[in-house]
Amino acid sequence: MKRILLFLGTNIAVLAVLSITMRLLGIDSLLDEQGAGLDMNALIIYAAVIGFSGSIISLLISKWTAKHLTGAQVIEQPKNDTERWLVNTVKRLAQQANIGMPEVAIYNSPQPNAFATGANKNNALVAVSTGLMRSMTQDEVEAVLAHEVSHIANGDMVTMALIQGVVNTFVIVLSRVIGHLVDRTVFKVERGHGPAFWITSIIAELVLGILASIIVMWFSRQREFRADAGAASLVGAPKMVAALQRLAGTSTEPLPDQLHAMGISGGKGGGLSALFMTHPPLEERINALRGNR
């Protein structure tokens, strides 16, 4: 809760600075030219409400969504030695990381993958695929679990949701400002907003949304490095390196889009597509653990 309040407080301060900066730069006056200008205070509040609503709602229902999208079955009572080992291992790692015991689940997939999600670090879910359990050694699975527990301990789900809310807010504000300026200065609309405002705003929102995604994906990649380092501190770097090497030698099945950023591996990409990757290349993660990054 302290983490959430601190992040929200910071974001409110950022929005306040944005509003003050626009006034100091005279953008408010420019927007008010020829009458019927934008109300920046109302716009920023509107943008913040819209920008944060989707990401926060997604965060609050993330466990429910993950279970239904993957068919993950929570282990209520272990039915065999494998399930018992999974639950006990997650419990031990959670205690080491000083978080509440997450729910532990298995979902049916032939490809190795795992993910963690949840609204806070004391009410989370860790799930692994059946393919991961079959293809990895116990030490490697332990490292993957430590990676997911580290995501929870780092508050990564909350952080990513709030970062998404911030960039959404900026995209909405800036796209409306651009639409307004084009409407007033190019098409000389004097009252209200003409079609140019709405068309320009939509185009600007699409372009700014793509640029904002690059920022969000950069944060996502950084959190993977931190989760790898957290796993190394919990179970040792050699185990985490071995797990990543195992993943590098297999074909990892992508998770549904809503869960893609939560998986242990986010696929491969190069060139411009690398800017939109949720995960760094496995080779970079291995090098980072070996101290070569």
WOFENRA-V987462 format. One record per backbone hydrogen bond with DSSP energy under -0.5 kcal/mol. CO is the residue of the C=O (numbers start at 0). NH is the residue of the N-H. E is the energy in kcal/mol with one decimal. If there is no record, write none. Layout:
# WOFENRA-V987462
co->CO nh->NH e->E
co->CO nh->NH e->E
This chain:
# WOFENRA-V987462
co->0 nh->4 e->-2.7
co->1 nh->5 e->-2.6
co->2 nh->6 e->-2.4
co->3 nh->7 e->-2.9
co->4 nh->8 e->-2.6
co->5 nh->9 e->-2.3
co->6 nh->10 e->-2.4
co->7 nh->11 e->-2.5
co->8 nh->12 e->-2.0
co->9 nh->13 e->-2.2
co->10 nh->14 e->-2.4
co->11 nh->15 e->-2.2
co->12 nh->16 e->-2.6
co->13 nh->17 e->-2.4
co->14 nh->18 e->-2.2
co->15 nh->19 e->-2.6
co->16 nh->20 e->-3.0
co->17 nh->21 e->-2.1
co->18 nh->22 e->-1.5
co->19 nh->23 e->-2.7
co->20 nh->24 e->-2.4
co->21 nh->26 e->-2.1
co->21 nh->27 e->-1.1
co->22 nh->25 e->-1.1
co->25 nh->29 e->-2.1
co->26 nh->30 e->-2.6
co->27 nh->31 e->-1.4
co->29 nh->32 e->-1.0
co->31 nh->34 e->-1.6
co->37 nh->39 e->-1.0
co->38 nh->42 e->-2.7
co->39 nh->43 e->-2.9
co->40 nh->44 e->-2.2
co->41 nh->45 e->-2.7
co->42 nh->46 e->-3.0
co->43 nh->47 e->-2.5
co->44 nh->48 e->-2.4
co->45 nh->49 e->-2.6
co->46 nh->50 e->-3.4
co->47 nh->51 e->-2.4
co->48 nh->52 e->-1.8
co->49 nh->53 e->-1.0
co->50 nh->54 e->-0.6
co->51 nh->55 e->-2.7
co->52 nh->56 e->-2.6
co->53 nh->57 e->-2.3
co->54 nh->58 e->-1.9
co->55 nh->59 e->-2.5
co->56 nh->60 e->-1.8
co->58 nh->61 e->-1.3
co->60 nh->64 e->-2.9
co->61 nh->65 e->-2.8
co->62 nh->66 e->-2.4
co->63 nh->67 e->-1.9
co->64 nh->68 e->-2.5
co->65 nh->69 e->-1.9
co->66 nh->70 e->-1.6
co->66 nh->71 e->-0.7
co->71 nh->73 e->-0.6
co->72 nh->105 e->-1.8
co->73 nh->75 e->-1.1
co->79 nh->83 e->-2.2
co->80 nh->84 e->-2.7
co->81 nh->85 e->-2.4
co->82 nh->86 e->-2.5
co->83 nh->87 e->-2.4
co->84 nh->88 e->-2.5
co->85 nh->89 e->-2.5
co->86 nh->90 e->-2.4
co->87 nh->91 e->-2.2
co->88 nh->92 e->-2.5
co->89 nh->93 e->-2.7
co->90 nh->94 e->-2.1
co->91 nh->95 e->-2.2
co->92 nh->96 e->-2.2
co->93 nh->97 e->-0.6
co->93 nh->98 e->-2.3
co->94 nh->97 e->-0.7
co->102 nh->125 e->-3.0
co->103 nh->74 e->-3.4
co->104 nh->127 e->-2.0
co->105 nh->72 e->-2.8
co->106 nh->108 e->-0.7
co->106 nh->129 e->-1.8
co->108 nh->130 e->-2.1
co->110 nh->131 e->-0.5
co->112 nh->128 e->-2.4
co->113 nh->263 e->-1.2
co->114 nh->126 e->-2.8
co->116 nh->124 e->-2.9
co->119 nh->122 e->-1.8
co->122 nh->118 e->-0.7
co->122 nh->119 e->-0.6
co->123 nh->102 e->-2.7
co->124 nh->116 e->-2.0
co->125 nh->104 e->-2.4
co->126 nh->114 e->-2.3
co->127 nh->106 e->-2.2
co->128 nh->132 e->-1.7
co->129 nh->133 e->-1.7
co->130 nh->134 e->-2.1
co->131 nh->135 e->-1.5
co->136 nh->140 e->-2.4
co->137 nh->141 e->-2.4
co->138 nh->142 e->-1.8
co->139 nh->143 e->-2.1
co->140 nh->144 e->-2.7
co->141 nh->145 e->-2.2
co->142 nh->146 e->-2.2
co->143 nh->147 e->-2.2
co->144 nh->148 e->-2.6
co->145 nh->149 e->-2.2
co->146 nh->150 e->-1.8
co->147 nh->151 e->-1.7
co->148 nh->152 e->-2.8
co->149 nh->153 e->-2.5
co->150 nh->155 e->-2.3
co->151 nh->154 e->-1.5
co->154 nh->158 e->-2.5
co->155 nh->159 e->-2.6
co->156 nh->160 e->-1.8
co->157 nh->161 e->-2.3
co->158 nh->162 e->-2.6
co->159 nh->163 e->-2.3
co->160 nh->164 e->-1.8
co->161 nh->165 e->-2.3
co->162 nh->166 e->-2.5
co->163 nh->167 e->-2.3
co->164 nh->168 e->-2.0
co->165 nh->169 e->-2.3
co->166 nh->170 e->-2.5
co->167 nh->171 e->-2.3
co->168 nh->172 e->-2.5
co->169 nh->173 e->-2.8
co->170 nh->174 e->-2.2
co->171 nh->175 e->-1.8
co->172 nh->176 e->-2.3
co->173 nh->177 e->-2.6
co->174 nh->178 e->-2.3
co->175 nh->179 e->-2.4
co->176 nh->180 e->-2.5
co->177 nh->181 e->-2.4
co->178 nh->182 e->-2.1
co->179 nh->183 e->-2.3
co->180 nh->184 e->-3.1
co->180 nh->185 e->-0.5
co->181 nh->185 e->-1.6
co->181 nh->186 e->-1.7
co->182 nh->188 e->-2.4
co->193 nh->196 e->-1.1
co->193 nh->197 e->-1.0
co->194 nh->198 e->-2.6
co->195 nh->199 e->-2.7
co->196 nh->200 e->-2.4
co->197 nh->201 e->-2.1
co->198 nh->202 e->-2.3
co->199 nh->203 e->-3.1
co->200 nh->204 e->-2.4
co->201 nh->205 e->-2.0
co->202 nh->206 e->-2.4
co->203 nh->207 e->-3.1
co->204 nh->208 e->-2.1
co->205 nh->209 e->-1.7
co->206 nh->210 e->-2.0
co->207 nh->211 e->-2.8
co->208 nh->212 e->-1.8
co->209 nh->213 e->-1.2
co->210 nh->214 e->-1.1
co->211 nh->215 e->-2.3
co->212 nh->216 e->-2.8
co->213 nh->217 e->-1.7
co->214 nh->218 e->-2.0
co->215 nh->219 e->-2.1
co->216 nh->220 e->-2.4
co->217 nh->221 e->-2.0
co->218 nh->222 e->-1.9
co->219 nh->223 e->-1.1
co->220 nh->224 e->-1.4
co->221 nh->225 e->-1.9
co->222 nh->226 e->-2.4
co->223 nh->227 e->-2.4
co->224 nh->228 e->-2.3
co->225 nh->229 e->-2.3
co->226 nh->230 e->-2.5
co->227 nh->231 e->-2.3
co->228 nh->232 e->-1.7
co->229 nh->233 e->-1.3
co->230 nh->234 e->-2.9
co->230 nh->235 e->-0.6
co->231 nh->235 e->-1.6
co->235 nh->238 e->-0.5
co->235 nh->239 e->-1.4
co->236 nh->240 e->-2.9
co->237 nh->241 e->-2.3
co->238 nh->242 e->-2.1
co->239 nh->243 e->-2.2
co->240 nh->244 e->-2.5
co->241 nh->245 e->-2.1
co->242 nh->246 e->-2.0
co->243 nh->247 e->-2.3
co->244 nh->248 e->-1.1
co->246 nh->249 e->-1.6
co->249 nh->251 e->-0.8
co->255 nh->258 e->-2.3
co->255 nh->259 e->-0.9
co->256 nh->259 e->-0.7
co->258 nh->261 e->-1.7
co->258 nh->262 e->-0.7
co->259 nh->262 e->-1.0
co->261 nh->115 e->-0.7
co->269 nh->272 e->-1.1
co->270 nh->273 e->-1.1
co->271 nh->274 e->-1.6
co->272 nh->275 e->-1.3
co->273 nh->276 e->-1.2
co->280 nh->283 e->-0.5
co->280 nh->284 e->-1.7
co->281 nh->285 e->-2.4
co->282 nh->286 e->-2.4
co->283 nh->287 e->-2.2
co->284 nh->288 e->-1.9
co->285 nh->289 e->-1.6
co->286 nh->291 e->-3.5
co->286 nh->292 e->-0.6
co->287 nh->290 e->-1.1
